[in-house]
Amino acid sequence: MAEIKKARGYVYTIQYHLVWCVIYRHKVLVNHVEVRLKELLHKIAADNGFTILDIESDQDHLHLLVDCTPQHSIPPIVKAFKRSFS
């Protein structure tokens, strides 16, 4: 069950499930690449004020469960992740 958070005048719990696929579904998310990617994603999330609750990967795709405030929406979250890798 998600934690219900309170702020001035409202109560919320917002979680997004994001799925990213590797281009052409190449199986590159293995060993040290997977570990480093997860480290970078956690750092990006912390820098931008949201939290990754869960992160799982297969060799060709990645699942993220992101917890955020009402001020965040999906486009800025995805943009924050993508901007760091371009």
DRENDRENSE-164279 format. One record per residue (C-alpha): residue number from 1; residue in one letter; x, y, z. Coordinates in pm, 1 decimal. Last residue first. Layout:
residues N
+-----+---+----------+----------+----------+
:   k : r :        u :        v :        w :
+-----+---+----------+----------+----------+
: NUM : A :        X :        Y :        Z :
...
+-----+---+----------+----------+----------+
end
This chain:
residues 86
+-----+---+----------+----------+----------+
:   k : r :        u :        v :        w :
+-----+---+----------+----------+----------+
:  86 : S :   2189.0 :   1280.3 :  -2404.5 :
:  85 : F :   2176.2 :   1061.5 :  -2095.5 :
:  84 : S :   2098.0 :   1322.6 :  -1829.9 :
:  83 : R :   1832.5 :   1487.5 :  -2042.9 :
:  82 : K :   1649.0 :   1155.5 :  -2076.7 :
:  81 : F :   1592.2 :   1108.3 :  -1701.9 :
:  80 : A :   1486.7 :   1467.8 :  -1641.9 :
:  79 : K :   1265.4 :   1461.3 :  -1953.3 :
:  78 : V :   1091.3 :   1147.6 :  -1827.2 :
:  77 : I :   1010.6 :   1321.7 :  -1498.9 :
:  76 : P :    912.1 :   1646.4 :  -1670.9 :
:  75 : P :    671.4 :   1459.5 :  -1903.9 :
:  74 : I :    515.1 :   1236.9 :  -1632.6 :
:  73 : S :    395.8 :   1505.3 :  -1394.5 :
:  72 : H :    555.5 :   1664.5 :  -1091.7 :
:  71 : Q :    398.5 :   1939.5 :   -878.5 :
:  70 : P :    157.6 :   1684.2 :   -729.1 :
:  69 : T :    455.6 :   1522.5 :   -552.8 :
:  68 : C :    641.9 :   1214.3 :   -666.1 :
:  67 : D :    680.9 :    838.0 :   -637.1 :
:  66 : V :    832.9 :    658.2 :   -937.2 :
:  65 : L :    797.0 :    286.4 :  -1005.3 :
:  64 : L :   1048.3 :    211.8 :  -1279.8 :
:  63 : H :   1052.5 :    -87.7 :  -1514.4 :
:  62 : L :   1348.3 :   -141.0 :  -1751.4 :
:  61 : H :   1382.0 :   -318.3 :  -2084.8 :
:  60 : D :   1617.5 :   -534.4 :  -2293.3 :
:  59 : Q :   1807.1 :   -755.8 :  -2049.2 :
:  58 : D :   1534.5 :   -744.3 :  -1789.4 :
:  57 : S :   1521.6 :   -467.4 :  -1541.5 :
:  56 : E :   1360.7 :   -382.6 :  -1213.2 :
:  55 : I :   1339.8 :    -53.4 :  -1028.8 :
:  54 : D :   1123.5 :     12.8 :   -727.8 :
:  53 : L :   1041.0 :    315.1 :   -517.7 :
:  52 : I :   1226.5 :    564.8 :   -735.2 :
:  51 : T :   1185.1 :    897.1 :   -559.0 :
:  50 : F :   1118.8 :   1250.4 :   -681.5 :
:  49 : G :   1288.6 :   1581.0 :   -612.3 :
:  48 : N :   1499.5 :   1636.8 :   -923.5 :
:  47 : D :   1844.2 :   1562.5 :   -778.6 :
:  46 : A :   1712.2 :   1253.3 :   -597.6 :
:  45 : A :   1561.4 :   1116.8 :   -918.3 :
:  44 : I :   1880.9 :   1179.8 :  -1114.1 :
:  43 : K :   2085.6 :   1001.4 :   -846.0 :
:  42 : H :   1851.3 :    699.9 :   -843.7 :
:  41 : L :   1867.1 :    682.4 :  -1224.9 :
:  40 : L :   2246.6 :    696.4 :  -1223.1 :
:  39 : E :   2279.2 :    412.8 :   -972.3 :
:  38 : K :   2029.6 :    199.2 :  -1166.7 :
:  37 : L :   2222.9 :    255.7 :  -1489.3 :
:  36 : R :   2550.0 :    162.7 :  -1318.8 :
:  35 : V :   2411.6 :   -169.2 :  -1192.8 :
:  34 : E :   2256.4 :   -259.4 :  -1528.2 :
:  33 : V :   2573.2 :   -178.7 :  -1721.7 :
:  32 : H :   2786.0 :   -368.8 :  -1467.3 :
:  31 : N :   2610.5 :   -700.5 :  -1529.0 :
:  30 : V :   2340.0 :   -693.5 :  -1796.4 :
:  29 : L :   2117.2 :   -432.1 :  -1955.8 :
:  28 : V :   2248.5 :   -476.6 :  -2311.3 :
:  27 : K :   1998.5 :   -720.9 :  -2463.3 :
:  26 : H :   1912.2 :   -525.9 :  -2777.5 :
:  25 : R :   1541.3 :   -443.6 :  -2791.8 :
:  24 : Y :   1585.2 :   -239.2 :  -3114.1 :
:  23 : I :   1649.9 :     59.7 :  -2889.3 :
:  22 : V :   1634.9 :    -44.0 :  -2524.2 :
:  21 : C :   1285.7 :    -35.7 :  -2382.4 :
:  20 : W :   1168.3 :    191.6 :  -2105.0 :
:  19 : V :    868.2 :    118.5 :  -1884.4 :
:  18 : L :    736.7 :    379.5 :  -1643.0 :
:  17 : H :    494.0 :    310.2 :  -1357.4 :
:  16 : Y :    391.6 :    637.5 :  -1195.8 :
:  15 : Q :    306.5 :    687.6 :   -830.5 :
:  14 : I :    115.0 :    972.8 :   -671.4 :
:  13 : T :    -13.1 :    969.5 :   -314.6 :
:  12 : Y :   -194.1 :   1277.9 :   -197.8 :
:  11 : V :   -355.7 :   1479.4 :     78.6 :
:  10 : Y :   -429.1 :   1849.4 :     36.3 :
:   9 : G :   -445.4 :   2187.0 :    209.3 :
:   8 : R :    -83.0 :   2225.5 :    309.5 :
:   7 : A :     74.1 :   1891.4 :    244.5 :
:   6 : K :     -8.4 :   1540.1 :    353.1 :
:   5 : K :    133.5 :   1217.3 :    222.7 :
:   4 : I :    -39.7 :    880.5 :    195.5 :
:   3 : E :    210.6 :    595.3 :    179.7 :
:   2 : A :    126.3 :    344.9 :    -89.4 :
:   1 : M :      0.0 :      0.0 :      0.0 :
+-----+---+----------+----------+----------+
end
